[in-house]
């Protein structure tokens, strides 16, 4: 794994991944809605937070098809793909971190288009700038870049937006 990728393995990245998932989940029963200004600001704040984080989160090197890994987690969280047959394979370099809040994946920046093509094939075009929300597909999936890596978060619908 490259030193640039290692630099992105941060607690801030993990924390922000969950906040992004919260934004994509939207306001479910009993939750506050995220304001329009916040929806417009969050991609830039994510990039800044990822670049300024500390290096203590531990990612695991992924093996095999990252697309199937993401798809299995999304379906496990209640996601409803529109297609599961004939999806592109996402081999190559990738890593992930997983906990009770979901799974986050890191790919080299150069693989953004490849990852986007897989997610679009599986879940349809993203209805939001950052990805797919719970109301759209049953789980929250975001896809972003931070000028160093391609970032994907797959989160279950049952997390609450932090007050």
C-alpha positions as CSV (number, residue, x, y, z in Angstrom):
1,X,0.0,0.0,0.0
2,X,1.4,3.4,-0.9
3,X,2.4,6.0,1.7
4,X,-0.3,8.4,0.3
5,X,-2.9,5.7,0.9
6,X,-1.6,5.0,4.4
7,X,-1.8,8.7,5.2
8,X,-5.5,8.5,4.5
9,X,-6.1,5.8,7.1
10,X,-7.3,8.2,9.8
11,X,-9.8,8.4,12.6
12,X,-11.1,11.5,11.0
13,X,-11.7,9.6,7.8
14,X,-13.7,7.0,9.8
15,X,-15.7,9.6,11.7
16,X,-16.4,11.6,8.5
17,X,-17.4,8.4,6.7
18,X,-20.2,7.9,9.2
19,X,-21.3,11.6,9.0
20,X,-21.5,11.3,5.2
21,X,-23.6,8.2,5.7
22,X,-25.8,10.1,8.1
23,X,-26.3,12.8,5.4
24,X,-27.2,10.3,2.8
25,X,-29.6,8.5,5.1
26,X,-31.6,11.7,5.5
27,X,-34.2,12.3,8.1
28,X,-35.9,9.1,9.0
29,X,-38.6,8.9,11.6
30,X,-37.7,11.0,14.6
31,X,-34.5,12.5,13.1
32,X,-33.6,16.0,12.2
33,X,-33.3,16.9,8.6
34,X,-29.9,18.1,7.3
35,X,-30.2,21.7,6.2
36,X,-29.7,22.7,2.6
37,X,-26.5,24.7,3.3
38,X,-25.0,21.6,5.1
39,X,-25.8,19.4,2.0
40,X,-23.9,21.9,-0.2
41,X,-20.9,22.2,2.2
42,X,-20.4,18.6,3.2
43,X,-18.2,17.4,0.3
44,X,-15.6,20.1,0.8
45,X,-15.6,19.6,4.6
46,X,-15.1,15.9,4.0
47,X,-12.0,16.5,1.9
48,X,-10.6,19.0,4.4
49,X,-11.3,16.6,7.3
50,X,-9.7,13.7,5.5
51,X,-6.6,15.6,4.7
52,X,-6.2,16.9,8.3
53,X,-6.9,13.7,10.2
54,X,-4.5,11.7,12.4
55,X,-3.2,8.3,11.4
56,X,-4.5,5.8,13.8
57,X,-7.4,4.0,11.9
58,X,-6.4,0.5,10.7
59,X,-7.5,-0.5,7.2
60,X,-7.4,-4.1,6.0
61,X,-6.0,-4.9,2.6
62,X,-8.9,-6.2,0.4
63,X,-8.6,-9.3,-1.7
64,X,-10.7,-10.4,-4.6
65,X,-13.7,-8.5,-6.1
66,X,-14.3,-5.3,-4.1
67,X,-17.6,-4.8,-6.0
68,X,-19.0,-8.1,-4.6
69,X,-17.7,-7.1,-1.2
70,X,-19.6,-3.8,-1.4
71,X,-22.7,-5.4,-2.8
72,X,-22.8,-8.1,-0.1
73,X,-22.6,-5.4,2.6
74,X,-25.2,-3.2,1.0
75,X,-27.6,-6.1,0.7
76,X,-26.8,-7.2,4.3
77,X,-27.8,-3.7,5.4
78,X,-31.1,-3.9,3.5
79,X,-29.9,-2.4,0.2
80,X,-31.9,-3.1,-2.9
81,X,-29.7,-3.3,-6.0
82,X,-31.4,-2.9,-9.4
83,X,-29.0,-5.4,-10.9
84,X,-26.8,-8.2,-9.6
85,X,-25.9,-10.0,-12.9
86,X,-23.1,-9.1,-15.3
87,X,-21.6,-6.5,-13.0
88,X,-18.0,-5.3,-13.7
89,X,-15.3,-6.9,-11.5
90,X,-13.4,-4.6,-9.2
91,X,-10.1,-6.4,-8.5
92,X,-6.8,-4.7,-8.0
93,X,-5.7,-2.5,-5.0
94,X,-8.3,-1.7,-2.3
95,X,-8.6,-1.7,1.4
96,X,-11.4,-1.4,3.9
97,X,-12.4,-0.7,7.5
98,X,-15.5,-2.1,9.1
99,X,-17.4,-1.7,12.4
100,X,-20.9,-1.5,13.7
101,X,-21.6,1.7,11.7
102,X,-20.8,0.2,8.3
103,X,-17.8,-0.4,6.0
104,X,-15.5,2.1,4.3
105,X,-13.4,1.3,1.3
106,X,-10.3,3.0,-0.1
107,X,-9.3,2.7,-3.7
108,X,-6.5,4.6,-5.6
109,X,-7.8,7.9,-7.0
110,X,-7.4,6.6,-10.6
111,X,-10.1,4.0,-10.0
112,X,-12.9,6.5,-9.3
113,X,-14.6,5.9,-12.7
114,X,-14.3,2.2,-12.4
115,X,-15.9,2.2,-8.9
116,X,-18.6,4.6,-10.0
117,X,-19.4,2.4,-13.0
118,X,-19.8,-0.6,-10.7
119,X,-22.1,1.2,-8.2
120,X,-24.2,2.7,-11.1
121,X,-24.6,-0.7,-12.6
122,X,-25.6,-2.2,-9.3
123,X,-27.8,0.6,-7.9
124,X,-28.7,2.8,-10.8
125,X,-27.6,6.4,-11.3
126,X,-26.9,8.1,-8.0
127,X,-29.9,10.3,-7.0
128,X,-27.7,12.6,-4.9
129,X,-24.4,14.3,-5.5
130,X,-22.7,12.1,-2.8
131,X,-24.3,8.8,-3.7
132,X,-27.4,6.7,-2.8
133,X,-29.6,7.3,0.3
134,X,-31.6,4.9,2.4
135,X,-34.8,6.2,1.0
136,X,-33.5,5.4,-2.5
137,X,-32.1,1.9,-2.1
138,X,-32.5,0.8,1.5
139,X,-28.9,1.5,2.6
140,X,-26.6,4.5,2.4
141,X,-23.7,4.4,-0.1
142,X,-21.5,7.4,-0.8
143,X,-18.8,7.8,-3.4
144,X,-16.3,10.6,-3.1
145,X,-12.6,11.5,-3.8
146,X,-10.3,13.5,-1.8
147,X,-7.6,14.2,-4.5
148,X,-5.6,11.2,-3.1
149,X,-8.0,8.3,-2.9
150,X,-11.5,7.1,-4.1
151,X,-13.7,6.7,-1.0
152,X,-16.8,4.5,-0.7
153,X,-18.9,4.2,2.4
154,X,-21.7,1.6,2.8
155,X,-23.8,2.2,5.9
156,X,-27.0,0.6,7.4
157,X,-30.1,2.7,7.7
158,X,-30.5,2.4,11.4
159,X,-27.9,4.9,12.6
160,X,-29.1,8.2,13.9
161,X,-27.9,11.6,12.9
162,X,-25.8,12.9,15.8
163,X,-27.4,15.9,17.5
